Amino acid sequence: MKKTFGMALWACLMTLGCSPGIEAAENDAKEAENMPLSVSNWTGKRGPLWKDFDRLVSEQKFEEASKIATKVLEDARARGDGEEQTRAIVTLTKLRLGLHGYETAVRFLREQRWPDDLLSRVALNLYFAEALRTYAKAYSWEINRRERVESLAEVDLKSWTMDQIHLAAIKAASEVFALREQLGQYRVSVLSEYLEANNYPKQVRPTLRDAVTYMLASWLADSQGWTPAQSAEVYKVDLEQALSDGRPADVSPDDARVHPLVRAVAVLSDLEAWHASRAEPEAALEARLERLDVLYAQRTEASDRLRIRKDLESRLPSFRKHPWWAYGMARLARLVQNEDAPDALVRARQIASEGLAAYKDSVGGNACLSLVRSIE
């Protein structure tokens, strides 16, 4: 089961998206909450010049191929075609990445003028954020030796520290999150050229809003990007508040003053409440399951994990008539299995067996079956 939405082109070549400068991205995010972006219908069809581009790349004539992609970009800008502009920007970035490396590619992208339609901004911001995270993982040893430079808007990527890179990625993803009301209208397939869809049942993680929320939450919960102080203070996060119902208080996902675990919980709480308001119980349950996973991973005290397990245990009965309940039972069984109680394995098997019996042909049923077999 894929838990996140990955970038479809990463498998063949690391690909960067652009942010129009960190400060500009922050301002755009604030404006986006009050001003919907324009929407254009993407067709998924490439223009005729891309055939020449593909041929030149196959012949390893990269400079000539770059000229073709540049012309596509110029022509698309002239006619206001956001889809082709986005495709050309990403393609030119791939070429620069392969020929010149990360710093040159990022510099190019930061100098670009992005199309202002919704899908273009979503695709490019997520590429930028994912690129920064991939760069941070690939060069973590070198990055961790750097000293912090305060000017986020001007500093070159090769000078950024780990927390600066992480902050920039979160800011880009937060700009997309600010557009979530619009994103709730779209299936992930609309950006299939840039996003790899998960394999969850369609009613569980159905929209671009889900994709963006889960991606952002996973990045916020990734302690690699936390400061030492944030790692040391995870125990200060109010667990009862983190488990509470309803939409969260006004917490911005890129507010560095708030602990990243609190911000991760906030975006997942927002998604859960949204699905609940639309009478989409399985999607709401999935958001709760992910929230509990995030908390469970970071709160390692036995008493905290017991409280998290009891929260799930108390909520599952209301979802009994929906197939995703069985997946929740598999998760509950796993939490029980991890406990030190002498009867933990027996109870875990009973829970998983109950889920399997109710929905044996579902994704959740298969998860329960796998756990039962692992115990036996």
C-alpha positions in Angstrom: 0.0 0.0 0.0 1.6 3.3 -1.1 1.2 5.8 1.7 2.2 9.0 -0.2 1.9 10.5 -3.6 5.4 10.5 -5.2 6.7 12.5 -8.1 6.2 10.3 -11.2 9.5 11.2 -13.0 11.8 10.8 -10.0 12.4 7.1 -10.8 14.1 7.9 -14.1 15.7 11.3 -13.3 15.6 13.7 -10.3 13.4 16.5 -11.4 13.1 20.0 -9.8 10.2 22.5 -9.8 10.7 26.1 -9.2 9.7 28.5 -6.5 9.5 32.2 -7.6 11.7 33.0 -4.5 11.1 32.0 -0.9 9.6 35.4 0.1 7.4 35.5 -2.9 6.2 32.0 -2.2 5.2 33.0 1.3 3.3 36.1 0.1 1.6 34.0 -2.6 0.5 31.5 0.0 -1.2 34.2 2.1 -2.9 35.7 -0.9 -4.0 32.3 -2.2 -6.1 31.6 0.9 -8.4 34.5 -0.2 -8.1 34.5 -3.9 -8.7 31.3 -6.0 -6.4 30.8 -8.9 -7.7 30.6 -12.4 -8.5 27.1 -13.7 -7.7 25.9 -17.2 -8.6 22.5 -18.6 -5.5 20.4 -19.0 -5.7 17.8 -21.8 -2.6 15.8 -21.2 -1.6 16.2 -24.8 1.8 17.4 -25.9 2.4 19.8 -28.8 4.0 18.6 -32.0 7.4 20.0 -31.2 7.9 17.4 -28.5 8.5 14.7 -31.1 11.6 16.5 -32.3 12.6 17.0 -28.7 12.4 13.3 -27.9 14.4 12.4 -31.0 17.2 14.8 -30.1 17.3 13.5 -26.6 17.5 10.0 -27.8 20.4 11.1 -30.0 22.0 12.8 -26.9 21.9 16.2 -28.7 20.9 18.0 -25.5 21.7 21.5 -26.5 19.5 21.3 -29.6 16.8 19.6 -27.5 17.0 22.5 -25.1 16.4 24.9 -27.9 13.2 23.0 -28.8 11.9 23.1 -25.3 12.7 26.8 -25.0 10.7 27.5 -28.1 7.8 25.4 -26.7 8.0 27.5 -23.5 8.1 30.8 -25.4 5.2 29.8 -27.7 3.1 28.6 -24.7 3.7 31.8 -22.8 2.6 33.8 -25.8 -0.7 32.0 -26.0 -1.2 31.6 -22.2 -1.0 27.8 -22.2 -0.2 26.9 -18.6 0.0 23.2 -19.2 2.6 23.5 -21.9 4.5 26.1 -19.9 4.7 23.8 -17.0 5.8 20.9 -19.1 8.5 23.0 -20.7 9.8 24.4 -17.4 10.1 20.9 -15.9 11.7 19.5 -19.1 14.3 22.3 -19.2 15.1 21.8 -15.6 15.7 18.1 -16.2 18.2 19.0 -18.9 20.0 21.4 -16.6 20.0 19.0 -13.8 21.6 16.3 -16.0 24.2 18.6 -17.5 25.0 21.0 -14.7 23.7 19.7 -11.4 21.3 20.9 -8.7 22.5 24.5 -8.1 22.3 25.5 -11.7 18.9 23.8 -12.2 17.4 25.5 -9.1 18.8 28.9 -10.2 17.2 28.5 -13.6 13.9 27.6 -12.1 13.9 30.4 -9.6 14.3 32.8 -12.5 11.3 31.5 -14.4 8.0 33.2 -14.6 5.4 30.6 -13.6 2.0 30.4 -15.2 -0.7 31.5 -12.8 -3.3 28.8 -13.3 -4.1 26.4 -10.4 -2.7 23.2 -11.8 0.5 24.8 -13.0 1.2 26.2 -9.5 0.4 22.9 -7.8 2.6 20.9 -10.1 5.6 23.2 -9.9 5.4 23.9 -6.2 5.3 20.2 -5.4 8.2 19.5 -7.8 10.2 22.2 -6.0 9.4 20.9 -2.6 10.1 17.3 -3.5 13.4 18.3 -5.2 14.6 20.1 -2.1 13.9 17.0 0.0 15.6 14.7 -2.4 18.6 17.0 -2.5 18.7 17.1 1.3 18.7 13.3 1.5 21.3 12.8 -1.2 23.7 15.3 0.2 22.8 15.2 3.9 26.4 14.6 5.1 27.7 17.8 3.3 24.6 19.8 4.2 24.8 19.0 7.9 28.3 20.6 8.0 27.1 24.0 6.9 26.6 27.1 9.0 23.3 28.9 8.7 23.0 31.9 6.5 19.9 34.0 7.4 18.9 35.4 4.0 16.5 32.7 2.7 15.5 34.8 -0.3 18.9 35.3 -1.7 21.1 32.5 -0.6 22.2 29.9 -3.1 21.1 26.3 -2.6 24.6 25.1 -2.0 24.8 27.3 1.1 21.5 26.4 2.7 21.5 24.4 5.9 19.3 21.3 6.4 16.6 23.3 8.3 16.6 26.1 5.7 16.1 23.5 2.9 13.3 21.8 4.9 11.7 25.2 5.6 11.8 26.1 1.9 10.1 22.8 0.9 7.4 23.3 3.5 6.7 26.8 2.3 6.3 25.6 -1.2 3.9 22.8 -0.1 2.1 25.3 2.1 1.3 27.5 -0.9 -0.4 24.5 -2.4 -2.2 23.6 0.8 -3.7 27.1 0.9 -5.5 26.2 -2.3 -7.1 23.0 -0.9 -10.7 24.2 -1.3 -10.1 24.2 -5.1 -8.1 21.0 -5.0 -10.9 19.1 -3.5 -12.7 19.3 -6.9 -9.9 17.3 -8.7 -8.9 13.7 -8.9 -5.1 13.0 -8.7 -5.2 11.7 -12.3 -5.5 15.3 -13.6 -1.8 15.7 -12.8 -0.8 12.1 -13.8 2.2 13.5 -15.7 3.7 14.8 -12.5 2.1 12.9 -9.6 2.1 9.2 -9.1 -1.3 8.2 -7.7 -1.5 5.9 -4.7 -3.2 2.5 -4.9 -5.8 3.2 -2.2 -9.5 2.5 -2.9 -10.9 5.6 -4.6 -13.1 6.6 -1.7 -10.2 6.6 0.8 -7.8 9.2 -0.7 -9.9 10.6 -3.6 -8.7 14.1 -4.4 -5.8 16.4 -5.0 -6.6 17.9 -1.6 -5.9 14.5 -0.1 -2.7 14.1 -2.0 -1.3 17.5 -1.0 -2.4 17.1 2.7 -0.8 13.7 3.1 2.4 14.8 1.4 2.7 17.9 3.5 1.9 16.0 6.7 4.6 13.5 6.0 7.2 16.2 5.4 6.3 18.0 8.6 6.5 14.8 10.5 9.9 13.9 9.1 12.3 14.6 11.9 15.3 14.9 9.5 14.2 18.5 8.9 13.6 19.4 12.5 16.0 21.5 14.5 17.6 19.9 17.6 15.3 21.9 19.8 12.2 20.6 18.0 13.4 17.0 18.4 14.1 17.6 22.1 10.7 19.1 22.7 8.4 16.6 21.0 7.3 15.4 24.4 5.8 18.9 25.1 3.2 18.5 22.3 -0.2 18.2 24.0 -1.3 14.7 23.2 -5.0 15.2 24.2 -5.3 18.3 22.1 -3.6 16.4 19.2 -6.2 13.7 19.4 -9.2 16.0 19.7 -12.0 16.3 17.2 -12.9 19.1 14.8 -10.9 21.5 12.7 -7.7 22.7 14.3 -7.0 26.2 15.6 -5.5 28.6 13.1 -2.1 26.9 12.6 -0.2 27.7 9.5 1.8 24.7 8.2 4.8 26.9 7.5 4.8 28.7 10.9 8.3 27.7 12.3 7.2 29.0 15.7 4.8 26.0 16.0 6.2 22.5 16.5 6.2 20.6 13.2 4.3 17.7 14.8 1.5 20.1 15.8 1.4 21.4 12.2 1.3 17.9 10.8 -1.6 17.0 13.1 -3.3 20.3 12.1 -3.4 19.6 8.4 -4.6 16.1 8.9 -7.3 17.3 11.3 -8.4 19.8 8.6 -8.7 17.0 6.1 -10.6 14.7 8.5 -13.1 17.4 9.3 -13.6 18.3 5.6 -14.4 14.7 4.7 -16.7 14.3 7.7 -18.6 17.4 6.6 -19.1 15.8 3.2 -20.3 12.5 4.6 -17.2 10.6 3.3 -16.6 8.4 6.3 -13.8 6.2 4.9 -11.8 9.2 3.8 -12.3 10.7 7.2 -11.2 7.5 8.9 -8.0 7.4 6.8 -7.1 10.9 7.8 -7.6 9.9 11.5 -5.4 6.8 10.9 -2.7 8.8 9.4 -2.8 11.3 12.3 -2.5 8.5 14.8 0.4 7.0 12.9 2.3 10.4 12.9 1.7 10.7 16.7 2.6 7.1 17.4 5.9 7.4 15.5 7.1 10.4 17.6 5.6 9.6 21.0 7.4 6.5 22.2 6.4 6.4 25.8 4.2 3.4 26.6 1.6 5.5 28.2 1.4 7.8 25.2 1.1 4.9 22.8 -1.6 3.3 24.9 -3.6 6.5 24.8 -3.2 6.6 21.0 -4.3 3.0 20.7 -7.4 3.6 22.9 -8.3 6.6 20.7 -8.4 4.3 17.6 -10.2 1.6 19.6 -13.0 4.0 20.6 -13.5 5.3 17.1 -13.6 2.2 15.0 -17.1 0.9 15.9 -18.8 3.8 14.2 -17.1 2.8 10.9 -18.1 -0.9 11.1 -20.3 -0.9 8.1 -17.6 0.4 5.8 -14.9 -1.7 4.2 -12.1 0.6 5.4 -13.0 -0.3 8.9 -11.1 -3.6 8.3 -8.0 -1.6 7.5 -8.5 0.3 10.7 -8.7 -3.0 12.5 -5.4 -4.1 11.0 -3.8 -0.9 12.3 -5.3 -1.5 15.7 -4.1 -5.0 15.8 -0.6 -3.8 14.9 -0.6 -1.3 17.8 -1.7 -4.1 20.2 0.9 -6.4 18.8 3.6 -3.9 19.7 2.6 -3.7 23.4 4.5 -5.6 26.1 1.5 -7.2 27.7 1.8 -11.0 27.9 -1.5 -11.5 25.9 -0.6 -8.9 23.3 -0.2 -11.4 20.4 -3.4 -13.2 21.3 -5.4 -10.0 21.3 -3.8 -8.7 18.2 -4.7 -11.9 16.4 -8.3 -11.7 17.6 -8.7 -8.1 16.3 -7.2 -8.9 12.9 -9.3 -12.0 12.6 -12.4 -10.0 13.2 -11.5 -7.6 10.5 -10.7 -10.4 8.1 -14.0 -12.2 8.7 -16.0 -9.1 8.0 -14.3 -7.9 4.8 -12.0 -10.7 3.6 -11.8 -9.6 0.0 -11.0 -6.0 0.7 -7.7 -4.1 1.1 -8.2 -4.0 4.9 -9.1 -7.7 4.9 -5.8 -8.5 3.2 -3.9 -6.4 5.7 -5.6 -8.3 8.5 -4.8 -11.6 6.9 -1.1 -10.7 6.6 -1.0 -9.8 10.3 -2.7 -13.0 11.3 -0.2 -15.1 9.3 2.7 -13.2 10.8 1.5 -14.0 14.3 0.9 -17.7 13.5 
